[in-house]
Amino acid sequence: MKKIISVLLFSVLFLCACKESKVNITPVTMGISFTAELTYYNECYEANVTVANNGETDMEITSPDTIKGLMFHFNGDSVTAEYSGLEYKADFKSLPEGVCCAKLYEILKDTFNEDTTVTLEGDSYYIVRDSENLSYKLYLGATGLPISAEEKSTGFTVNFKNVTILN
């Protein structure tokens, strides 16, 4: 009897082991606002971010003080930067590599696709993209709201704080 119980217990534990599986969670990366704590190439930034239902994204740098007030407006493949009354419009792809807000927008924009797959491993829900152009891991809550993202090759990380769904 002890052997049967041991075998059954072992089987249950084996079947319940943490393993990667696809889940039916929809990432909520549009129609939200949040504070982003960004680290990129060992520099730290903070920005207030609003992502409209159509994907248009506004980011205002709130820290560090040297660039506080710098605004970015992303719309598809175009971006507008505003600072101290100056405005610069550019194609998104022409931005230099070190623009952390552009990296965040690139990740968010990638998740707007309908074919985005959310994976569950242990207690973590995430999206992984590993392509020639883009490589990241975006962690989500059970509701689909973003928690954090990272791109290991550049050291880019973002923590999503005070995420709110827009009306």
C-alpha positions, 0 to 999 in steps of 0.5 A: 500500500505504501508503494502505491501511495508513493508512486501516486504521490510521485506521479502527481508531483511529476505532472505538476512540476513547473513547466513552460506552457502557453496561456490564454492571456491578452497583453494589455499594452494599449489604452494604458498609462504608467510611470516607466523606470528605465535603465539603458547602458547604465543610465537611469531615467523615469518617464510618464507614459500614455499609450492610447487605444490606437497605439499612439504613445506619449512619453515625458521624461521626469528624471534626471533633471538635466532632461526633465520635460523632454517629450516624445510622441510616437505614432507608427513609424514617426516620432516627434521630440519636444524640449524647451520650445524646440521640436524635431520630427523624425522617422522612428528607425532613424533614431540613434541606438541609445534612446531608451524611450524608443526602445520601450516604444519598440517593445510596446509596438511589437506587442500590439500584434494579434499573434503575440503569445503569452507563456507561463513558467512557474508563476511568471507570465511573459512574452519573448521575442528573439529576432534579428531586429528585436530581442526582449522578454516582457513580464505580465501580470495575470490581468495582462498588464505589463510589469517589467521588460528586459533586453539582456544584450544592451542591459535595457530594463523597464519597470512599469509602475502605477499602470492604469487602464484609460477610459 
